[in-house]
Amino acid sequence: MSIVTVQLGQCGNQIGFEVFDALFSDSHCPQGLCSKRENEAYQASCKERFFSEEENGVPIARAVLVDMEPKVINQTLSKAAHSGRWNYGQHSCFCQKQGSGNNWAYGYSVHGPRHEESIMNLIQKEVEKCDSLNGFFIIMSMAGGTGSGLGAFATQNLQDQYSNSLKMNQIIWPYGTGEVIVQNYNSILTLSHLYRSSDALLVHENDAVHKICAKLMNIKQISFRDINQVLAHQLGSVFQPTYSEEGSFHYRRNPLGDLMENLVPHPEFKMLGVRNIPQMSENSLAYSTFTWAGLLKHLRQMLISNAKMEEGIDWQVRPPLSGLPTRGKMSLNKEFHFNTSIANLVILRGKDVHSAELGAFKDPALYTSWLEPVHAFSVWKTQRAFSKYEKSAALVSNSQFLVKPLDTIVGKAWNMFASKAYIHQYTKFGIEEEDFLDSFTLLEQVIASYCNLGF
């Protein structure tokens, strides 16, 4: 089954390119540490999901590129064409000459309705190329104007026109000290609209990815390309093929459906985060060896202490004792900042993958009381190594990891809204104060629901 990717705005298009490049590079990597036959099956599964074949033999990304300014799309098309390995379709882009000026309302209320038909026609043509559509993967930022405003509008349209297909939005959470004065307004409007129309939000925080580049990849002058390549690596580690079940050598055919089934048991909880281990520069990798026991011990502690990378993990955080009464449990949670989960999926790739022991992730203390670990924890595996790592693990988690950043963004937006700062820039394009209040109400409810998981 195939996934159609929709790249929106500067951020979405730049990340989208790196994602397809990472997927292609990995699937054609000769050092997959598995048999030739297994490698061919892996390649075929990746291709069916993300690429279609054209007559000249160059794989074409199953993607639609949308931006309101031509510069980034032209750069993205040029980079793909010059790679000589894969390309975007000739008629897969839509761009205009005028951007959205970092105004969510302009992207949503002006560009959206004005260009709806053209954009949806492009998406339909891409869907028609799929033998079987698995769903849509929508890549966008939430702080600017086009990616966030037009992205929210396009997701709503997809929900209306393809209500039976799954929609996952990959959203980039802005830097805490962002460069856009109205980024908190744009963010709350994006999140509240996506919460109504998307099946899951896969969130990456710019601050966390920046730290990975600095501390784990040892990059001195960090560029957006460096950040996007880390994001692409993390997304590839989730979306590349894995076996459909324990002991099977057939690759799963419904990646989005399986992700949703394993991680989103209730529509109130649809915020997902990704953690990877190991992540390091080529130089460091040459001197490193890994065991599954060591990798998984670190990954579990990253989960429960809400660490985004393996450096600087707080080893003092422990799961609350399941025998404790609720009040005792609550104070422990507060004291140690324990990150309670609804659901977790661990994806293991590489050598001796079937020997990995995952019992520690099945501890009921890690999860909310209304879901048994048997339903809350899943594992996907493949012996085929990913990227340059002999052994690697990814954790996709539906947990309390975003409560603090979300609360911060809502608080900052509310403070500006209370003093009516910049509201006129939105009302002149049809977004009323009532729309802001609806967004605040919905997100306050999301925060409360996630906060209550630990009780």
Contacts in CASP RR format, 6 or more apart in sequence:
PFRMAT RR
TARGET T0000
AUTHOR 0000-0000-0000
METHOD contacts of the structure
MODEL  1
MSIVTVQLGQCGNQIGFEVFDALFSDSHCPQGLCSKRENEAYQASCKERF
FSEEENGVPIARAVLVDMEPKVINQTLSKAAHSGRWNYGQHSCFCQKQGS
GNNWAYGYSVHGPRHEESIMNLIQKEVEKCDSLNGFFIIMSMAGGTGSGL
GAFATQNLQDQYSNSLKMNQIIWPYGTGEVIVQNYNSILTLSHLYRSSDA
LLVHENDAVHKICAKLMNIKQISFRDINQVLAHQLGSVFQPTYSEEGSFH
YRRNPLGDLMENLVPHPEFKMLGVRNIPQMSENSLAYSTFTWAGLLKHLR
QMLISNAKMEEGIDWQVRPPLSGLPTRGKMSLNKEFHFNTSIANLVILRG
KDVHSAELGAFKDPALYTSWLEPVHAFSVWKTQRAFSKYEKSAALVSNSQ
FLVKPLDTIVGKAWNMFASKAYIHQYTKFGIEEEDFLDSFTLLEQVIASY
CNLGF
1 48 0 8 1.000
1 49 0 8 1.000
1 130 0 8 1.000
1 132 0 8 1.000
1 133 0 8 1.000
1 134 0 8 1.000
1 135 0 8 1.000
1 253 0 8 1.000
1 254 0 8 1.000
1 255 0 8 1.000
2 48 0 8 1.000
2 49 0 8 1.000
2 50 0 8 1.000
2 52 0 8 1.000
2 62 0 8 1.000
2 130 0 8 1.000
2 131 0 8 1.000
2 132 0 8 1.000
2 133 0 8 1.000
2 134 0 8 1.000
3 49 0 8 1.000
3 50 0 8 1.000
3 62 0 8 1.000
3 134 0 8 1.000
3 135 0 8 1.000
3 136 0 8 1.000
3 137 0 8 1.000
3 239 0 8 1.000
3 255 0 8 1.000
3 256 0 8 1.000
4 62 0 8 1.000
4 63 0 8 1.000
4 64 0 8 1.000
4 123 0 8 1.000
4 126 0 8 1.000
4 127 0 8 1.000
4 130 0 8 1.000
4 133 0 8 1.000
4 135 0 8 1.000
4 136 0 8 1.000
4 137 0 8 1.000
5 16 0 8 1.000
5 19 0 8 1.000
5 20 0 8 1.000
5 50 0 8 1.000
5 61 0 8 1.000
5 62 0 8 1.000
5 63 0 8 1.000
5 64 0 8 1.000
5 136 0 8 1.000
5 137 0 8 1.000
5 138 0 8 1.000
5 139 0 8 1.000
6 63 0 8 1.000
6 64 0 8 1.000
6 66 0 8 1.000
6 123 0 8 1.000
6 136 0 8 1.000
6 137 0 8 1.000
6 138 0 8 1.000
6 139 0 8 1.000
6 154 0 8 1.000
6 158 0 8 1.000
7 13 0 8 1.000
7 15 0 8 1.000
7 16 0 8 1.000
7 17 0 8 1.000
7 63 0 8 1.000
7 64 0 8 1.000
7 65 0 8 1.000
7 66 0 8 1.000
7 76 0 8 1.000
7 139 0 8 1.000
8 66 0 8 1.000
8 67 0 8 1.000
8 138 0 8 1.000
8 139 0 8 1.000
8 140 0 8 1.000
8 146 0 8 1.000
8 147 0 8 1.000
8 150 0 8 1.000
8 151 0 8 1.000
8 154 0 8 1.000
9 66 0 8 1.000
9 67 0 8 1.000
9 68 0 8 1.000
9 72 0 8 1.000
9 140 0 8 1.000
9 141 0 8 1.000
9 146 0 8 1.000
9 147 0 8 1.000
9 150 0 8 1.000
10 67 0 8 1.000
10 69 0 8 1.000
10 72 0 8 1.000
10 141 0 8 1.000
10 146 0 8 1.000
10 147 0 8 1.000
11 139 0 8 1.000
11 140 0 8 1.000
11 141 0 8 1.000
11 147 0 8 1.000
11 172 0 8 1.000
12 139 0 8 1.000
12 140 0 8 1.000
12 141 0 8 1.000
12 147 0 8 1.000
12 172 0 8 1.000
13 65 0 8 1.000
13 67 0 8 1.000
13 72 0 8 1.000
13 73 0 8 1.000
13 76 0 8 1.000
14 72 0 8 1.000
14 76 0 8 1.000
14 224 0 8 1.000
14 225 0 8 1.000
14 228 0 8 1.000
15 139 0 8 1.000
15 170 0 8 1.000
15 172 0 8 1.000
15 228 0 8 1.000
15 231 0 8 1.000
15 232 0 8 1.000
16 63 0 8 1.000
16 76 0 8 1.000
16 139 0 8 1.000
16 228 0 8 1.000
16 232 0 8 1.000
17 76 0 8 1.000
17 79 0 8 1.000
17 80 0 8 1.000
17 228 0 8 1.000
18 225 0 8 1.000
18 228 0 8 1.000
18 229 0 8 1.000
18 231 0 8 1.000
18 232 0 8 1.000
19 139 0 8 1.000
19 231 0 8 1.000
19 232 0 8 1.000
19 235 0 8 1.000
19 236 0 8 1.000
20 50 0 8 1.000
20 51 0 8 1.000
20 61 0 8 1.000
20 63 0 8 1.000
20 80 0 8 1.000
20 86 0 8 1.000
21 80 0 8 1.000
21 83 0 8 1.000
21 86 0 8 1.000
21 232 0 8 1.000
22 229 0 8 1.000
22 232 0 8 1.000
22 233 0 8 1.000
22 235 0 8 1.000
22 236 0 8 1.000
22 387 0 8 1.000
23 46 0 8 1.000
23 50 0 8 1.000
23 236 0 8 1.000
23 239 0 8 1.000
23 240 0 8 1.000
24 51 0 8 1.000
24 59 0 8 1.000
24 85 0 8 1.000
24 86 0 8 1.000
25 85 0 8 1.000
25 387 0 8 1.000
26 46 0 8 1.000
26 236 0 8 1.000
26 240 0 8 1.000
26 386 0 8 1.000
26 387 0 8 1.000
27 42 0 8 1.000
27 43 0 8 1.000
27 46 0 8 1.000
27 47 0 8 1.000
27 240 0 8 1.000
28 43 0 8 1.000
28 85 0 8 1.000
29 387 0 8 1.000
31 385 0 8 1.000
31 388 0 8 1.000
32 39 0 8 1.000
32 384 0 8 1.000
32 385 0 8 1.000
33 350 0 8 1.000
33 351 0 8 1.000
33 383 0 8 1.000
33 384 0 8 1.000
33 385 0 8 1.000
33 390 0 8 1.000
34 42 0 8 1.000
34 383 0 8 1.000
34 384 0 8 1.000
34 385 0 8 1.000
38 249 0 8 1.000
38 383 0 8 1.000
38 384 0 8 1.000
39 384 0 8 1.000
41 249 0 8 1.000
41 251 0 8 1.000
42 240 0 8 1.000
42 241 0 8 1.000
42 251 0 8 1.000
42 382 0 8 1.000
42 384 0 8 1.000
45 241 0 8 1.000
45 251 0 8 1.000
45 253 0 8 1.000
46 240 0 8 1.000
46 241 0 8 1.000
47 53 0 8 1.000
47 59 0 8 1.000
49 62 0 8 1.000
49 134 0 8 1.000
49 239 0 8 1.000
49 241 0 8 1.000
49 255 0 8 1.000
50 61 0 8 1.000
50 62 0 8 1.000
50 239 0 8 1.000
51 59 0 8 1.000
51 60 0 8 1.000
51 61 0 8 1.000
51 62 0 8 1.000
51 86 0 8 1.000
52 59 0 8 1.000
52 60 0 8 1.000
52 62 0 8 1.000
52 129 0 8 1.000
52 130 0 8 1.000
53 59 0 8 1.000
53 60 0 8 1.000
54 60 0 8 1.000
54 87 0 8 1.000
54 89 0 8 1.000
58 84 0 8 1.000
58 85 0 8 1.000
58 86 0 8 1.000
58 87 0 8 1.000
59 85 0 8 1.000
59 86 0 8 1.000
59 87 0 8 1.000
60 86 0 8 1.000
60 87 0 8 1.000
60 88 0 8 1.000
60 89 0 8 1.000
61 80 0 8 1.000
61 86 0 8 1.000
61 87 0 8 1.000
61 88 0 8 1.000
61 89 0 8 1.000
61 92 0 8 1.000
62 126 0 8 1.000
62 129 0 8 1.000
62 130 0 8 1.000
63 88 0 8 1.000
63 92 0 8 1.000
63 126 0 8 1.000
64 92 0 8 1.000
64 93 0 8 1.000
64 94 0 8 1.000
64 119 0 8 1.000
64 122 0 8 1.000
64 123 0 8 1.000
64 126 0 8 1.000
65 73 0 8 1.000
65 76 0 8 1.000
65 77 0 8 1.000
65 88 0 8 1.000
65 92 0 8 1.000
65 93 0 8 1.000
65 94 0 8 1.000
65 95 0 8 1.000
66 93 0 8 1.000
66 94 0 8 1.000
66 95 0 8 1.000
66 119 0 8 1.000
66 122 0 8 1.000
66 146 0 8 1.000
66 150 0 8 1.000
66 154 0 8 1.000
67 73 0 8 1.000
67 94 0 8 1.000
67 95 0 8 1.000
67 96 0 8 1.000
67 99 0 8 1.000
67 146 0 8 1.000
68 95 0 8 1.000
68 96 0 8 1.000
68 98 0 8 1.000
68 99 0 8 1.000
68 100 0 8 1.000
68 107 0 8 1.000
68 111 0 8 1.000
68 146 0 8 1.000
68 150 0 8 1.000
69 95 0 8 1.000
69 96 0 8 1.000
69 97 0 8 1.000
69 98 0 8 1.000
69 99 0 8 1.000
69 146 0 8 1.000
70 95 0 8 1.000
70 96 0 8 1.000
70 97 0 8 1.000
73 93 0 8 1.000
73 95 0 8 1.000
76 88 0 8 1.000
77 88 0 8 1.000
77 93 0 8 1.000
80 86 0 8 1.000
80 87 0 8 1.000
80 88 0 8 1.000
81 87 0 8 1.000
91 122 0 8 1.000
91 125 0 8 1.000
92 122 0 8 1.000
92 126 0 8 1.000
93 122 0 8 1.000
94 115 0 8 1.000
94 118 0 8 1.000
94 119 0 8 1.000
94 122 0 8 1.000
96 111 0 8 1.000
96 115 0 8 1.000
99 106 0 8 1.000
99 111 0 8 1.000
99 145 0 8 1.000
99 146 0 8 1.000
100 106 0 8 1.000
100 107 0 8 1.000
100 110 0 8 1.000
100 111 0 8 1.000
100 144 0 8 1.000
100 145 0 8 1.000
100 146 0 8 1.000
100 147 0 8 1.000
100 149 0 8 1.000
100 150 0 8 1.000
101 144 0 8 1.000
101 145 0 8 1.000
102 143 0 8 1.000
102 144 0 8 1.000
102 145 0 8 1.000
102 180 0 8 1.000
102 182 0 8 1.000
102 183 0 8 1.000
102 186 0 8 1.000
103 145 0 8 1.000
103 182 0 8 1.000
103 186 0 8 1.000
103 425 0 8 1.000
103 426 0 8 1.000
103 429 0 8 1.000
104 144 0 8 1.000
104 145 0 8 1.000
104 148 0 8 1.000
104 149 0 8 1.000
104 152 0 8 1.000
104 182 0 8 1.000
104 185 0 8 1.000
104 186 0 8 1.000
104 189 0 8 1.000
104 190 0 8 1.000
104 426 0 8 1.000
104 431 0 8 1.000
105 149 0 8 1.000
105 189 0 8 1.000
105 425 0 8 1.000
105 426 0 8 1.000
105 427 0 8 1.000
105 428 0 8 1.000
105 429 0 8 1.000
105 430 0 8 1.000
105 431 0 8 1.000
106 145 0 8 1.000
106 149 0 8 1.000
106 429 0 8 1.000
107 145 0 8 1.000
107 146 0 8 1.000
107 147 0 8 1.000
107 148 0 8 1.000
107 149 0 8 1.000
107 150 0 8 1.000
107 153 0 8 1.000
108 149 0 8 1.000
108 150 0 8 1.000
108 152 0 8 1.000
108 153 0 8 1.000
108 189 0 8 1.000
108 193 0 8 1.000
108 429 0 8 1.000
108 431 0 8 1.000
109 429 0 8 1.000
109 430 0 8 1.000
109 431 0 8 1.000
110 429 0 8 1.000
111 146 0 8 1.000
111 149 0 8 1.000
111 150 0 8 1.000
111 153 0 8 1.000
112 119 0 8 1.000
112 149 0 8 1.000
112 150 0 8 1.000
112 153 0 8 1.000
112 154 0 8 1.000
113 153 0 8 1.000
115 150 0 8 1.000
116 153 0 8 1.000
116 157 0 8 1.000
119 154 0 8 1.000
119 157 0 8 1.000
120 157 0 8 1.000
120 161 0 8 1.000
123 136 0 8 1.000
123 158 0 8 1.000
127 133 0 8 1.000
127 162 0 8 1.000
133 162 0 8 1.000
133 165 0 8 1.000
134 165 0 8 1.000
134 166 0 8 1.000
134 254 0 8 1.000
134 255 0 8 1.000
134 256 0 8 1.000
134 257 0 8 1.000
135 162 0 8 1.000
135 165 0 8 1.000
135 166 0 8 1.000
135 167 0 8 1.000
135 168 0 8 1.000
135 256 0 8 1.000
136 158 0 8 1.000
136 162 0 8 1.000
136 165 0 8 1.000
136 166 0 8 1.000
136 167 0 8 1.000
136 168 0 8 1.000
137 168 0 8 1.000
137 170 0 8 1.000
137 239 0 8 1.000
137 256 0 8 1.000
138 151 0 8 1.000
138 154 0 8 1.000
138 155 0 8 1.000
138 158 0 8 1.000
138 167 0 8 1.000
138 168 0 8 1.000
138 169 0 8 1.000
138 170 0 8 1.000
138 198 0 8 1.000
139 169 0 8 1.000
139 170 0 8 1.000
140 147 0 8 1.000
140 148 0 8 1.000
140 151 0 8 1.000
140 169 0 8 1.000
140 170 0 8 1.000
140 171 0 8 1.000
140 172 0 8 1.000
140 190 0 8 1.000
141 147 0 8 1.000
141 148 0 8 1.000
141 171 0 8 1.000
141 172 0 8 1.000
141 174 0 8 1.000
142 148 0 8 1.000
142 171 0 8 1.000
142 172 0 8 1.000
142 173 0 8 1.000
142 174 0 8 1.000
142 186 0 8 1.000
142 187 0 8 1.000
142 190 0 8 1.000
142 191 0 8 1.000
143 172 0 8 1.000
143 174 0 8 1.000
143 178 0 8 1.000
143 180 0 8 1.000
143 183 0 8 1.000
143 186 0 8 1.000
143 187 0 8 1.000
144 180 0 8 1.000
144 183 0 8 1.000
144 186 0 8 1.000
145 186 0 8 1.000
148 186 0 8 1.000
148 187 0 8 1.000
148 189 0 8 1.000
148 190 0 8 1.000
149 186 0 8 1.000
149 189 0 8 1.000
149 190 0 8 1.000
149 193 0 8 1.000
151 190 0 8 1.000
152 189 0 8 1.000
152 190 0 8 1.000
152 193 0 8 1.000
152 194 0 8 1.000
152 197 0 8 1.000
155 167 0 8 1.000
155 169 0 8 1.000
155 193 0 8 1.000
155 194 0 8 1.000
155 197 0 8 1.000
155 198 0 8 1.000
156 193 0 8 1.000
156 196 0 8 1.000
156 197 0 8 1.000
158 165 0 8 1.000
158 167 0 8 1.000
158 197 0 8 1.000
159 167 0 8 1.000
159 197 0 8 1.000
159 198 0 8 1.000
166 199 0 8 1.000
166 256 0 8 1.000
166 257 0 8 1.000
166 260 0 8 1.000
167 197 0 8 1.000
167 198 0 8 1.000
167 199 0 8 1.000
168 198 0 8 1.000
168 199 0 8 1.000
168 200 0 8 1.000
168 201 0 8 1.000
168 202 0 8 1.000
168 256 0 8 1.000
168 259 0 8 1.000
168 260 0 8 1.000
169 194 0 8 1.000
169 198 0 8 1.000
169 200 0 8 1.000
169 201 0 8 1.000
169 202 0 8 1.000
170 202 0 8 1.000
170 204 0 8 1.000
170 235 0 8 1.000
171 190 0 8 1.000
171 191 0 8 1.000
171 194 0 8 1.000
171 201 0 8 1.000
171 202 0 8 1.000
171 203 0 8 1.000
171 204 0 8 1.000
172 204 0 8 1.000
172 206 0 8 1.000
172 231 0 8 1.000
173 187 0 8 1.000
173 203 0 8 1.000
173 204 0 8 1.000
173 205 0 8 1.000
173 206 0 8 1.000
173 207 0 8 1.000
173 405 0 8 1.000
174 180 0 8 1.000
174 183 0 8 1.000
174 187 0 8 1.000
174 206 0 8 1.000
175 206 0 8 1.000
175 207 0 8 1.000
175 210 0 8 1.000
176 206 0 8 1.000
176 207 0 8 1.000
176 408 0 8 1.000
180 186 0 8 1.000
181 422 0 8 1.000
182 416 0 8 1.000
182 422 0 8 1.000
182 425 0 8 1.000
184 409 0 8 1.000
184 411 0 8 1.000
184 412 0 8 1.000
184 413 0 8 1.000
184 416 0 8 1.000
185 413 0 8 1.000
185 416 0 8 1.000
185 417 0 8 1.000
185 422 0 8 1.000
185 426 0 8 1.000
185 436 0 8 1.000
187 409 0 8 1.000
187 413 0 8 1.000
188 409 0 8 1.000
188 410 0 8 1.000
188 413 0 8 1.000
188 436 0 8 1.000
188 439 0 8 1.000
188 440 0 8 1.000
188 443 0 8 1.000
189 431 0 8 1.000
189 435 0 8 1.000
189 436 0 8 1.000
189 439 0 8 1.000
191 201 0 8 1.000
191 406 0 8 1.000
191 439 0 8 1.000
191 443 0 8 1.000
192 438 0 8 1.000
192 439 0 8 1.000
192 442 0 8 1.000
192 443 0 8 1.000
193 439 0 8 1.000
194 201 0 8 1.000
195 201 0 8 1.000
195 270 0 8 1.000
195 442 0 8 1.000
195 443 0 8 1.000
195 446 0 8 1.000
196 442 0 8 1.000
198 270 0 8 1.000
199 260 0 8 1.000
199 264 0 8 1.000
199 270 0 8 1.000
200 259 0 8 1.000
200 260 0 8 1.000
200 263 0 8 1.000
200 264 0 8 1.000
200 270 0 8 1.000
200 272 0 8 1.000
201 270 0 8 1.000
201 271 0 8 1.000
201 272 0 8 1.000
202 235 0 8 1.000
202 272 0 8 1.000
202 273 0 8 1.000
202 274 0 8 1.000
202 396 0 8 1.000
203 271 0 8 1.000
203 272 0 8 1.000
203 273 0 8 1.000
203 402 0 8 1.000
204 231 0 8 1.000
204 234 0 8 1.000
204 273 0 8 1.000
204 274 0 8 1.000
205 308 0 8 1.000
205 405 0 8 1.000
206 227 0 8 1.000
208 308 0 8 1.000
208 309 0 8 1.000
209 227 0 8 1.000
209 230 0 8 1.000
209 231 0 8 1.000
210 222 0 8 1.000
210 227 0 8 1.000
211 308 0 8 1.000
211 309 0 8 1.000
212 230 0 8 1.000
212 279 0 8 1.000
212 308 0 8 1.000
212 309 0 8 1.000
213 219 0 8 1.000
213 222 0 8 1.000
213 226 0 8 1.000
213 227 0 8 1.000
213 230 0 8 1.000
214 222 0 8 1.000
215 309 0 8 1.000
215 311 0 8 1.000
216 279 0 8 1.000
216 280 0 8 1.000
216 281 0 8 1.000
216 309 0 8 1.000
216 310 0 8 1.000
216 311 0 8 1.000
217 226 0 8 1.000
217 230 0 8 1.000
217 279 0 8 1.000
217 280 0 8 1.000
217 281 0 8 1.000
218 281 0 8 1.000
218 283 0 8 1.000
218 284 0 8 1.000
219 226 0 8 1.000
219 281 0 8 1.000
230 279 0 8 1.000
233 276 0 8 1.000
233 279 0 8 1.000
233 387 0 8 1.000
234 274 0 8 1.000
234 276 0 8 1.000
234 394 0 8 1.000
235 274 0 8 1.000
236 386 0 8 1.000
237 274 0 8 1.000
237 276 0 8 1.000
237 347 0 8 1.000
237 349 0 8 1.000
237 386 0 8 1.000
237 387 0 8 1.000
237 392 0 8 1.000
237 394 0 8 1.000
238 259 0 8 1.000
238 274 0 8 1.000
238 347 0 8 1.000
238 394 0 8 1.000
238 396 0 8 1.000
239 255 0 8 1.000
240 349 0 8 1.000
240 386 0 8 1.000
241 251 0 8 1.000
241 252 0 8 1.000
241 255 0 8 1.000
241 382 0 8 1.000
241 384 0 8 1.000
242 251 0 8 1.000
242 252 0 8 1.000
242 347 0 8 1.000
242 349 0 8 1.000
242 380 0 8 1.000
242 381 0 8 1.000
242 382 0 8 1.000
243 249 0 8 1.000
243 250 0 8 1.000
243 251 0 8 1.000
243 252 0 8 1.000
243 380 0 8 1.000
243 381 0 8 1.000
243 382 0 8 1.000
244 250 0 8 1.000
244 251 0 8 1.000
244 252 0 8 1.000
244 253 0 8 1.000
246 381 0 8 1.000
247 354 0 8 1.000
251 382 0 8 1.000
252 258 0 8 1.000
252 380 0 8 1.000
258 380 0 8 1.000
259 345 0 8 1.000
259 396 0 8 1.000
262 343 0 8 1.000
262 345 0 8 1.000
262 378 0 8 1.000
263 272 0 8 1.000
263 342 0 8 1.000
263 343 0 8 1.000
263 344 0 8 1.000
263 345 0 8 1.000
263 378 0 8 1.000
263 396 0 8 1.000
263 397 0 8 1.000
263 398 0 8 1.000
264 270 0 8 1.000
264 272 0 8 1.000
264 343 0 8 1.000
264 398 0 8 1.000
265 342 0 8 1.000
265 343 0 8 1.000
265 371 0 8 1.000
265 375 0 8 1.000
265 376 0 8 1.000
266 342 0 8 1.000
268 445 0 8 1.000
268 446 0 8 1.000
268 449 0 8 1.000
269 342 0 8 1.000
269 398 0 8 1.000
269 449 0 8 1.000
269 450 0 8 1.000
270 398 0 8 1.000
271 398 0 8 1.000
271 401 0 8 1.000
271 402 0 8 1.000
271 406 0 8 1.000
271 446 0 8 1.000
271 450 0 8 1.000
272 396 0 8 1.000
272 397 0 8 1.000
272 398 0 8 1.000
273 396 0 8 1.000
273 397 0 8 1.000
273 398 0 8 1.000
273 399 0 8 1.000
273 401 0 8 1.000
273 402 0 8 1.000
274 394 0 8 1.000
274 395 0 8 1.000
274 396 0 8 1.000
274 397 0 8 1.000
275 299 0 8 1.000
275 302 0 8 1.000
275 303 0 8 1.000
275 307 0 8 1.000
275 308 0 8 1.000
275 309 0 8 1.000
275 394 0 8 1.000
275 395 0 8 1.000
275 397 0 8 1.000
276 392 0 8 1.000
276 393 0 8 1.000
276 394 0 8 1.000
276 395 0 8 1.000
277 295 0 8 1.000
277 298 0 8 1.000
277 299 0 8 1.000
277 302 0 8 1.000
277 310 0 8 1.000
277 392 0 8 1.000
277 393 0 8 1.000
278 285 0 8 1.000
278 288 0 8 1.000
278 290 0 8 1.000
278 295 0 8 1.000
278 310 0 8 1.000
278 389 0 8 1.000
278 392 0 8 1.000
279 309 0 8 1.000
279 310 0 8 1.000
280 288 0 8 1.000
282 388 0 8 1.000
285 388 0 8 1.000
285 389 0 8 1.000
290 389 0 8 1.000
290 390 0 8 1.000
290 391 0 8 1.000
291 391 0 8 1.000
292 348 0 8 1.000
292 352 0 8 1.000
292 353 0 8 1.000
292 355 0 8 1.000
292 356 0 8 1.000
292 357 0 8 1.000
292 391 0 8 1.000
292 393 0 8 1.000
293 357 0 8 1.000
295 391 0 8 1.000
295 392 0 8 1.000
295 393 0 8 1.000
296 346 0 8 1.000
296 356 0 8 1.000
296 357 0 8 1.000
296 358 0 8 1.000
296 360 0 8 1.000
296 361 0 8 1.000
296 393 0 8 1.000
297 360 0 8 1.000
298 310 0 8 1.000
298 313 0 8 1.000
299 346 0 8 1.000
299 393 0 8 1.000
299 395 0 8 1.000
300 360 0 8 1.000
300 361 0 8 1.000
301 307 0 8 1.000
301 313 0 8 1.000
301 314 0 8 1.000
301 315 0 8 1.000
301 317 0 8 1.000
302 308 0 8 1.000
302 309 0 8 1.000
302 310 0 8 1.000
302 313 0 8 1.000
302 395 0 8 1.000
303 339 0 8 1.000
303 341 0 8 1.000
303 344 0 8 1.000
303 366 0 8 1.000
303 395 0 8 1.000
303 397 0 8 1.000
303 399 0 8 1.000
304 317 0 8 1.000
304 318 0 8 1.000
304 319 0 8 1.000
304 338 0 8 1.000
304 339 0 8 1.000
304 366 0 8 1.000
305 313 0 8 1.000
305 314 0 8 1.000
305 315 0 8 1.000
305 317 0 8 1.000
305 337 0 8 1.000
305 338 0 8 1.000
305 339 0 8 1.000
306 337 0 8 1.000
306 339 0 8 1.000
306 399 0 8 1.000
306 400 0 8 1.000
306 401 0 8 1.000
307 313 0 8 1.000
307 314 0 8 1.000
314 337 0 8 1.000
316 336 0 8 1.000
317 336 0 8 1.000
317 337 0 8 1.000
317 338 0 8 1.000
317 339 0 8 1.000
318 336 0 8 1.000
318 338 0 8 1.000
319 338 0 8 1.000
319 363 0 8 1.000
319 365 0 8 1.000
319 366 0 8 1.000
320 328 0 8 1.000
320 329 0 8 1.000
320 332 0 8 1.000
320 333 0 8 1.000
320 338 0 8 1.000
320 365 0 8 1.000
321 329 0 8 1.000
321 332 0 8 1.000
321 365 0 8 1.000
322 364 0 8 1.000
322 365 0 8 1.000
324 332 0 8 1.000
326 455 0 8 1.000
329 454 0 8 1.000
329 455 0 8 1.000
330 454 0 8 1.000
330 455 0 8 1.000
332 338 0 8 1.000
333 340 0 8 1.000
333 454 0 8 1.000
338 454 0 8 1.000
339 399 0 8 1.000
339 400 0 8 1.000
339 401 0 8 1.000
340 366 0 8 1.000
340 367 0 8 1.000
340 368 0 8 1.000
340 399 0 8 1.000
340 400 0 8 1.000
340 453 0 8 1.000
340 454 0 8 1.000
341 366 0 8 1.000
341 367 0 8 1.000
341 368 0 8 1.000
341 376 0 8 1.000
341 397 0 8 1.000
341 398 0 8 1.000
341 399 0 8 1.000
341 400 0 8 1.000
341 453 0 8 1.000
342 367 0 8 1.000
342 368 0 8 1.000
342 371 0 8 1.000
342 376 0 8 1.000
342 398 0 8 1.000
342 399 0 8 1.000
342 453 0 8 1.000
343 367 0 8 1.000
343 371 0 8 1.000
343 375 0 8 1.000
343 376 0 8 1.000
343 377 0 8 1.000
343 378 0 8 1.000
343 397 0 8 1.000
343 398 0 8 1.000
344 361 0 8 1.000
344 366 0 8 1.000
344 376 0 8 1.000
344 377 0 8 1.000
344 378 0 8 1.000
344 395 0 8 1.000
344 396 0 8 1.000
344 397 0 8 1.000
344 398 0 8 1.000
344 399 0 8 1.000
345 377 0 8 1.000
345 378 0 8 1.000
345 379 0 8 1.000
345 380 0 8 1.000
345 395 0 8 1.000
345 396 0 8 1.000
345 397 0 8 1.000
346 358 0 8 1.000
346 361 0 8 1.000
346 377 0 8 1.000
346 378 0 8 1.000
346 379 0 8 1.000
346 380 0 8 1.000
346 393 0 8 1.000
346 394 0 8 1.000
346 395 0 8 1.000
347 379 0 8 1.000
347 380 0 8 1.000
347 381 0 8 1.000
347 393 0 8 1.000
347 394 0 8 1.000
347 395 0 8 1.000
347 396 0 8 1.000
348 356 0 8 1.000
348 379 0 8 1.000
348 380 0 8 1.000
348 381 0 8 1.000
348 382 0 8 1.000
348 391 0 8 1.000
348 392 0 8 1.000
348 393 0 8 1.000
349 381 0 8 1.000
349 382 0 8 1.000
349 384 0 8 1.000
349 385 0 8 1.000
349 386 0 8 1.000
349 389 0 8 1.000
349 391 0 8 1.000
349 392 0 8 1.000
349 393 0 8 1.000
349 394 0 8 1.000
350 382 0 8 1.000
350 383 0 8 1.000
350 384 0 8 1.000
350 385 0 8 1.000
350 386 0 8 1.000
350 389 0 8 1.000
350 390 0 8 1.000
350 391 0 8 1.000
350 392 0 8 1.000
351 383 0 8 1.000
351 385 0 8 1.000
351 390 0 8 1.000
351 391 0 8 1.000
352 391 0 8 1.000
353 381 0 8 1.000
353 382 0 8 1.000
353 383 0 8 1.000
353 391 0 8 1.000
354 381 0 8 1.000
354 383 0 8 1.000
356 381 0 8 1.000
358 377 0 8 1.000
358 379 0 8 1.000
361 377 0 8 1.000
361 379 0 8 1.000
362 373 0 8 1.000
362 374 0 8 1.000
362 377 0 8 1.000
363 373 0 8 1.000
364 372 0 8 1.000
364 373 0 8 1.000
366 373 0 8 1.000
366 376 0 8 1.000
367 373 0 8 1.000
367 376 0 8 1.000
367 377 0 8 1.000
368 376 0 8 1.000
368 453 0 8 1.000
368 454 0 8 1.000
385 391 0 8 1.000
385 392 0 8 1.000
386 392 0 8 1.000
399 453 0 8 1.000
400 450 0 8 1.000
400 451 0 8 1.000
400 453 0 8 1.000
400 454 0 8 1.000
402 450 0 8 1.000
403 447 0 8 1.000
403 450 0 8 1.000
403 451 0 8 1.000
406 443 0 8 1.000
406 446 0 8 1.000
406 447 0 8 1.000
407 447 0 8 1.000
410 440 0 8 1.000
410 443 0 8 1.000
410 444 0 8 1.000
410 447 0 8 1.000
413 440 0 8 1.000
414 440 0 8 1.000
416 422 0 8 1.000
417 423 0 8 1.000
417 433 0 8 1.000
417 436 0 8 1.000
417 440 0 8 1.000
423 433 0 8 1.000
423 436 0 8 1.000
426 435 0 8 1.000
426 436 0 8 1.000
427 433 0 8 1.000
END
